[in-house]
């Protein structure tokens, strides 16, 4: 998410890979912990998604501020994929990022289970599932919701942190706020994953996938597609006249 314009895409090293692992671990731990503590399976109990959304916002803001200069603060395979498409990271580095993110996500979910075994068991330690009450478990609406949420998140990321003409001072806050807002709206529908790693971690730890095929469609394919569409569309629209498309953007580190 950090963008400093240079002539070539910078190579990432061990520090960046560790930052992606640690950042994703913290992201998934705090998200699954707040879900375990605040979400109830009792339909009569009010679930305050504003609290959960604010945790997402403050959490991502802090992680970007502290780790953005080290790794770019992706913490999300969908973000890494779109950054690869936009030539912000080399494919070999992107592959290592994704492995680190998935590993960090599992570690974060395991930490939640270790600390909140009783509190989190009923909600599968924060696993994301298509709501039976709101969407009747329908996969297509779930895919649309996850794609839209990820689209908006990545739209903000590329607009404030990747666009070489953007003012970067408010980037971390804007990105955190975009995630928090998306969670407040879409969490009652799908759990608001917007991030294959965030969904993967608690699914592995709890064993609750909602069906492997459905998981891949809703929580992997839909976020990746939403992210790619957002990134490509944004740079197609904002490229300078005569430089329409991705060719009008300088690669950055």
C-alpha positions as a Markdown table, in Angstrom:
| # | Residue | x | y | z |
|---|---|---|---|---|
| 1 | Unk | 0.0 | 0.0 | 0.0 |
| 2 | Unk | 3.0 | 2.2 | 0.3 |
| 3 | Unk | 3.9 | 4.0 | -2.9 |
| 4 | Unk | 7.2 | 5.7 | -3.6 |
| 5 | Unk | 7.7 | 6.3 | -7.3 |
| 6 | Unk | 10.8 | 4.7 | -8.8 |
| 7 | Unk | 11.8 | 3.5 | -12.3 |
| 8 | Unk | 11.7 | -0.2 | -11.5 |
| 9 | Unk | 9.7 | -2.5 | -9.3 |
| 10 | Unk | 11.7 | -3.1 | -6.2 |
| 11 | Unk | 12.7 | -6.6 | -5.0 |
| 12 | Unk | 11.2 | -7.6 | -1.7 |
| 13 | Unk | 13.3 | -9.4 | 0.9 |
| 14 | Unk | 13.0 | -11.3 | 4.1 |
| 15 | Unk | 11.9 | -8.3 | 6.1 |
| 16 | Unk | 9.0 | -7.7 | 3.8 |
| 17 | Unk | 7.9 | -11.4 | 4.0 |
| 18 | Unk | 8.1 | -11.4 | 7.8 |
| 19 | Unk | 6.1 | -8.2 | 7.9 |
| 20 | Unk | 3.4 | -9.8 | 5.8 |
| 21 | Unk | 3.3 | -12.8 | 8.1 |
| 22 | Unk | 3.2 | -10.7 | 11.3 |
| 23 | Unk | 0.7 | -8.2 | 9.9 |
| 24 | Unk | -1.7 | -10.8 | 8.7 |
| 25 | Unk | -1.4 | -12.7 | 12.0 |
| 26 | Unk | -2.3 | -9.6 | 13.9 |
| 27 | Unk | -5.1 | -8.7 | 11.5 |
| 28 | Unk | -6.7 | -12.1 | 11.7 |
| 29 | Unk | -6.2 | -12.5 | 15.4 |
| 30 | Unk | -7.9 | -9.2 | 16.3 |
| 31 | Unk | -10.7 | -9.6 | 13.8 |
| 32 | Unk | -11.5 | -13.2 | 14.8 |
| 33 | Unk | -11.2 | -12.2 | 18.5 |
| 34 | Unk | -13.7 | -9.4 | 18.2 |
| 35 | Unk | -16.1 | -11.6 | 16.2 |
| 36 | Unk | -15.8 | -14.3 | 18.8 |
| 37 | Unk | -16.5 | -11.9 | 21.6 |
| 38 | Unk | -19.3 | -9.8 | 20.0 |
| 39 | Unk | -21.2 | -12.0 | 17.5 |
| 40 | Unk | -23.8 | -14.4 | 18.8 |
| 41 | Unk | -25.7 | -17.2 | 17.2 |
| 42 | Unk | -28.8 | -16.2 | 19.2 |
| 43 | Unk | -31.2 | -14.4 | 16.8 |
| 44 | Unk | -32.7 | -12.5 | 19.6 |
| 45 | Unk | -29.4 | -10.9 | 20.6 |
| 46 | Unk | -28.4 | -7.6 | 18.9 |
| 47 | Unk | -25.0 | -7.7 | 17.2 |
| 48 | Unk | -23.3 | -4.3 | 17.1 |
| 49 | Unk | -21.4 | -4.4 | 13.8 |
| 50 | Unk | -20.3 | -0.9 | 14.3 |
| 51 | Unk | -17.9 | -2.1 | 17.0 |
| 52 | Unk | -16.6 | -4.8 | 14.7 |
| 53 | Unk | -16.2 | -2.4 | 11.9 |
| 54 | Unk | -14.3 | 0.1 | 14.0 |
| 55 | Unk | -11.9 | -2.6 | 15.1 |
| 56 | Unk | -11.2 | -3.4 | 11.5 |
| 57 | Unk | -10.6 | 0.3 | 10.7 |
| 58 | Unk | -8.3 | 1.1 | 13.7 |
| 59 | Unk | -6.5 | -2.2 | 13.2 |
| 60 | Unk | -5.7 | -1.8 | 9.6 |
| 61 | Unk | -4.7 | 1.9 | 10.1 |
| 62 | Unk | -2.2 | 0.9 | 12.7 |
| 63 | Unk | -0.7 | -2.0 | 10.7 |
| 64 | Unk | -0.3 | 0.2 | 7.6 |
| 65 | Unk | 1.4 | 3.0 | 9.6 |
| 66 | Unk | 3.9 | 0.5 | 11.2 |
| 67 | Unk | 4.5 | -2.0 | 8.4 |
| 68 | Unk | 3.7 | -0.1 | 5.2 |
| 69 | Unk | 7.2 | 1.0 | 4.6 |
| 70 | Unk | 8.6 | -2.5 | 5.1 |
| 71 | Unk | 6.3 | -4.6 | 2.9 |
| 72 | Unk | 3.6 | -2.3 | 1.4 |
| 73 | Unk | 1.2 | -3.7 | 4.0 |
| 74 | Unk | -0.9 | -6.0 | 1.7 |
| 75 | Unk | -1.9 | -8.6 | 4.4 |
| 76 | Unk | -4.4 | -9.8 | 1.8 |
| 77 | Unk | -3.8 | -12.2 | -1.2 |
| 78 | Unk | -6.5 | -10.3 | -3.2 |
| 79 | Unk | -4.5 | -7.1 | -2.7 |
| 80 | Unk | -1.2 | -8.9 | -3.7 |
| 81 | Unk | -2.8 | -10.2 | -6.8 |
| 82 | Unk | -4.0 | -6.8 | -8.0 |
| 83 | Unk | -0.6 | -5.3 | -7.1 |
| 84 | Unk | 1.0 | -7.9 | -9.3 |
| 85 | Unk | -1.4 | -7.0 | -12.2 |
| 86 | Unk | -0.6 | -3.3 | -11.7 |
| 87 | Unk | 3.1 | -4.1 | -11.7 |
| 88 | Unk | 3.7 | -3.0 | -8.1 |
| 89 | Unk | 5.3 | -6.3 | -7.1 |
| 90 | Unk | 7.1 | -9.0 | -9.0 |
| 91 | Unk | 5.3 | -12.4 | -9.3 |
| 92 | Unk | 7.9 | -14.4 | -7.3 |
| 93 | Unk | 7.7 | -11.9 | -4.5 |
| 94 | Unk | 3.9 | -12.0 | -4.7 |
| 95 | Unk | 3.9 | -15.8 | -4.4 |
| 96 | Unk | 5.9 | -15.6 | -1.2 |
| 97 | Unk | 3.7 | -12.8 | 0.1 |
| 98 | Unk | 0.6 | -15.0 | -0.3 |
| 99 | Unk | 2.2 | -18.0 | 1.4 |
| 100 | Unk | 3.3 | -15.7 | 4.3 |
| 101 | Unk | -0.3 | -14.2 | 4.5 |
| 102 | Unk | -1.9 | -17.6 | 4.6 |
| 103 | Unk | 0.5 | -18.8 | 7.3 |
| 104 | Unk | 0.0 | -15.7 | 9.3 |
| 105 | Unk | -3.8 | -16.1 | 9.0 |
| 106 | Unk | -3.7 | -19.6 | 10.4 |
| 107 | Unk | -1.4 | -18.5 | 13.2 |
| 108 | Unk | -3.8 | -15.6 | 14.1 |
| 109 | Unk | -6.8 | -17.9 | 14.1 |
| 110 | Unk | -5.0 | -20.5 | 16.2 |
| 111 | Unk | -4.2 | -17.7 | 18.8 |
| 112 | Unk | -7.8 | -16.8 | 18.9 |
| 113 | Unk | -8.8 | -20.4 | 19.6 |
| 114 | Unk | -6.1 | -20.7 | 22.2 |
| 115 | Unk | -7.3 | -17.6 | 24.1 |
| 116 | Unk | -11.1 | -17.7 | 23.4 |
| 117 | Unk | -11.8 | -21.4 | 23.0 |
| 118 | Unk | -15.2 | -21.3 | 24.8 |
| 119 | Unk | -16.3 | -17.8 | 23.5 |
| 120 | Unk | -15.4 | -18.5 | 19.9 |
| 121 | Unk | -16.5 | -22.1 | 19.4 |
| 122 | Unk | -20.1 | -21.1 | 18.6 |
| 123 | Unk | -19.1 | -18.7 | 15.8 |
| 124 | Unk | -16.3 | -21.0 | 14.5 |
| 125 | Unk | -13.6 | -18.6 | 15.8 |
| 126 | Unk | -14.6 | -15.9 | 13.3 |
| 127 | Unk | -15.1 | -18.0 | 10.2 |
| 128 | Unk | -16.8 | -16.2 | 7.4 |
| 129 | Unk | -20.1 | -17.8 | 6.2 |
| 130 | Unk | -22.9 | -16.7 | 3.9 |
| 131 | Unk | -25.8 | -15.7 | 6.2 |
| 132 | Unk | -28.7 | -18.1 | 6.3 |
| 133 | Unk | -31.0 | -15.3 | 7.7 |
| 134 | Unk | -30.0 | -12.5 | 5.4 |
| 135 | Unk | -29.1 | -14.3 | 2.1 |
| 136 | Unk | -30.6 | -17.7 | 2.8 |
| 137 | Unk | -27.2 | -19.2 | 2.2 |
| 138 | Unk | -27.3 | -18.3 | -1.5 |
| 139 | Unk | -23.9 | -18.4 | -3.1 |
| 140 | Unk | -24.3 | -15.9 | -5.9 |
| 141 | Unk | -25.5 | -13.0 | -3.6 |
| 142 | Unk | -22.6 | -13.8 | -1.3 |
| 143 | Unk | -20.2 | -13.6 | -4.2 |
| 144 | Unk | -21.6 | -10.3 | -5.2 |
| 145 | Unk | -21.4 | -8.9 | -1.7 |
| 146 | Unk | -17.8 | -10.0 | -1.2 |
| 147 | Unk | -16.8 | -8.7 | -4.7 |
| 148 | Unk | -18.4 | -5.3 | -4.0 |
| 149 | Unk | -16.7 | -5.0 | -0.6 |
| 150 | Unk | -13.3 | -5.9 | -1.9 |
| 151 | Unk | -13.8 | -3.6 | -5.0 |
| 152 | Unk | -14.4 | -0.6 | -2.7 |
| 153 | Unk | -11.5 | -1.5 | -0.4 |
| 154 | Unk | -9.0 | -1.9 | -3.4 |
| 155 | Unk | -10.5 | 1.2 | -5.1 |
| 156 | Unk | -9.5 | 3.2 | -2.1 |
| 157 | Unk | -6.1 | 1.5 | -1.8 |
| 158 | Unk | -5.1 | 2.3 | -5.4 |
| 159 | Unk | -6.6 | 5.7 | -5.2 |
| 160 | Unk | -4.8 | 7.0 | -2.1 |
| 161 | Unk | -1.7 | 4.8 | -1.9 |
| 162 | Unk | -0.7 | 3.6 | -5.4 |
| 163 | Unk | -1.7 | 6.4 | -7.6 |
| 164 | Unk | 1.5 | 8.4 | -8.1 |
| 165 | Unk | -0.4 | 11.7 | -8.1 |
| 166 | Unk | -2.3 | 11.0 | -4.9 |
| 167 | Unk | -1.6 | 12.8 | -1.6 |
| 168 | Unk | -0.4 | 10.0 | 0.7 |
| 169 | Unk | -0.6 | 11.5 | 4.2 |
| 170 | Unk | -4.2 | 10.2 | 4.8 |
| 171 | Unk | -3.7 | 6.9 | 3.0 |
| 172 | Unk | -3.6 | 4.7 | 6.0 |
| 173 | Unk | -6.7 | 6.3 | 7.6 |
| 174 | Unk | -8.6 | 6.2 | 4.3 |
| 175 | Unk | -7.9 | 2.5 | 3.8 |
| 176 | Unk | -8.7 | 1.6 | 7.3 |
| 177 | Unk | -12.0 | 3.5 | 7.1 |
| 178 | Unk | -12.9 | 1.9 | 3.8 |
| 179 | Unk | -12.5 | -1.6 | 5.4 |
| 180 | Unk | -14.4 | -0.6 | 8.5 |
| 181 | Unk | -17.3 | 0.8 | 6.5 |
| 182 | Unk | -17.5 | -2.2 | 4.3 |
| 183 | Unk | -17.6 | -4.5 | 7.3 |
| 184 | Unk | -20.4 | -2.5 | 9.0 |
| 185 | Unk | -22.5 | -3.0 | 5.8 |
| 186 | Unk | -21.6 | -6.4 | 4.6 |
| 187 | Unk | -20.7 | -8.4 | 7.7 |
| 188 | Unk | -24.3 | -9.3 | 8.4 |
| 189 | Unk | -24.4 | -10.9 | 4.9 |
| 190 | Unk | -21.2 | -12.8 | 4.5 |
| 191 | Unk | -19.0 | -12.0 | 7.5 |
| 192 | Unk | -17.2 | -9.4 | 5.3 |
| 193 | Unk | -14.0 | -11.4 | 4.5 |
| 194 | Unk | -12.8 | -9.2 | 1.6 |
| 195 | Unk | -9.5 | -11.2 | 2.1 |
| 196 | Unk | -8.9 | -14.8 | 1.2 |
| 197 | Unk | -6.4 | -15.1 | 4.0 |
| 198 | Unk | -8.7 | -13.7 | 6.7 |
| 199 | Unk | -11.3 | -16.3 | 5.7 |
| 200 | Unk | -8.8 | -19.1 | 5.3 |
| 201 | Unk | -7.3 | -18.9 | 8.8 |
| 202 | Unk | -10.4 | -19.5 | 10.9 |
| 203 | Unk | -11.8 | -22.0 | 8.3 |
| 204 | Unk | -8.7 | -24.1 | 8.8 |
| 205 | Unk | -8.7 | -23.8 | 12.6 |
| 206 | Unk | -12.5 | -24.4 | 13.0 |
| 207 | Unk | -13.0 | -26.9 | 10.1 |
| 208 | Unk | -16.0 | -24.8 | 9.0 |
| 209 | Unk | -15.8 | -24.0 | 5.3 |
| 210 | Unk | -19.5 | -23.8 | 4.4 |
| 211 | Unk | -18.6 | -26.2 | 1.6 |
| 212 | Unk | -15.2 | -26.1 | 0.0 |
| 213 | Unk | -16.5 | -25.2 | -3.4 |
| 214 | Unk | -18.7 | -22.4 | -2.0 |
| 215 | Unk | -15.8 | -21.1 | 0.0 |
| 216 | Unk | -13.6 | -20.9 | -3.1 |
| 217 | Unk | -16.3 | -19.0 | -5.0 |
| 218 | Unk | -17.4 | -16.6 | -2.3 |
| 219 | Unk | -14.2 | -16.0 | -0.3 |
| 220 | Unk | -11.4 | -16.5 | -2.8 |
| 221 | Unk | -12.7 | -16.0 | -6.4 |
| 222 | Unk | -15.1 | -13.1 | -5.7 |
| 223 | Unk | -12.6 | -11.0 | -3.7 |
| 224 | Unk | -9.8 | -11.5 | -6.3 |
| 225 | Unk | -12.1 | -10.6 | -9.1 |
| 226 | Unk | -13.4 | -7.5 | -7.2 |
| 227 | Unk | -9.8 | -6.4 | -6.5 |
| 228 | Unk | -8.6 | -6.8 | -10.1 |
| 229 | Unk | -11.6 | -5.0 | -11.5 |
| 230 | Unk | -11.1 | -2.1 | -9.1 |
| 231 | Unk | -7.4 | -1.7 | -9.8 |
| 232 | Unk | -7.6 | -2.0 | -13.5 |
| 233 | Unk | -10.7 | 0.3 | -13.8 |
| 234 | Unk | -9.2 | 2.9 | -11.5 |
| 235 | Unk | -6.0 | 3.3 | -13.5 |
| 236 | Unk | -7.9 | 3.1 | -16.8 |
| 237 | Unk | -10.0 | 6.1 | -15.6 |
| 238 | Unk | -7.2 | 8.2 | -14.1 |
| 239 | Unk | -4.4 | 7.6 | -16.5 |
| 240 | Unk | -3.2 | 10.8 | -18.2 |
| 241 | Unk | -4.7 | 11.6 | -21.7 |
| 242 | Unk | -2.8 | 9.6 | -24.3 |
| 243 | Unk | -1.8 | 7.1 | -21.7 |
| 244 | Unk | -5.0 | 5.2 | -21.1 |
| 245 | Unk | -4.7 | 1.9 | -19.4 |
| 246 | Unk | -2.0 | 0.4 | -17.2 |
| 247 | Unk | 0.8 | 1.6 | -19.5 |
| 248 | Unk | 0.2 | 5.1 | -18.3 |
| 249 | Unk | 1.3 | 4.2 | -14.7 |
| 250 | Unk | 4.9 | 4.0 | -13.5 |
| 251 | Unk | 5.7 | 0.9 | -11.5 |
| 252 | Unk | 6.5 | 1.6 | -7.9 |
| 253 | Unk | 8.1 | -0.2 | -5.0 |
